[in-house]
Amino acid sequence: MAKADFGAGCFWGVEAAFRQVKGVTDVAVGYEGGTMPNPSYQDVCTDRTGHAEVVQVDYDPSQVTYDQLLDVFFDIHDPTTLNRQGPDFGKQYRSVIFFHDAEQEAAARKRIEQLDGDGKFKRKIVTQIAPAAEFYRGEEYHQRYFEKHGIACGTH
């Protein structure tokens, strides 16, 4: 089993998208990359803790590759908007990849270089790439939010 951490705006839809991926065994929403220990959702929403809303994806590398997870990540959000996704804005909504090892870091950097090079997006990608930091699991009412509220999500 392996882990991958991604921030792509509001974590509800991101979680739902990754749950659809064959080989993903679990997804948790939470907060990562800030300075406050044990932040709450209300803390993170102040945009003063430095945390991003993220998903931590547990996956089986024999069934799904990290590159395939990167495909999902770049397909489900706009990685060219700084600290914003749709109507949500602030550092907590930034596009970010928290890597767990050198291979994940290299893969993320290579993918951004490829996407910028092939012109898939009209603007330059601003996704941050940073070492995985402490992941703080979000409150239970945020876990599986779409599922709990009957909101459908496309499959990957």
Secondary structure as UniProt FT lines:
FT   STRAND          2..8
FT   HELIX           11..19
FT   TURN            22..23
FT   STRAND          24..32
FT   HELIX           41..45
FT   TURN            46..47
FT   STRAND          52..59
FT   TURN            61..63
FT   HELIX           66..75
FT   TURN            79..80
FT   TURN            82..83
FT   STRAND          84..85
FT   TURN            86..87
FT   STRAND          88..89
FT   HELIX           91..93
FT   STRAND          95..99
FT   HELIX           102..118
FT   STRAND          128..131
FT   STRAND          136..137
FT   HELIX           140..142
FT   TURN            143..144
FT   HELIX           145..148
FT   TURN            149..150
//
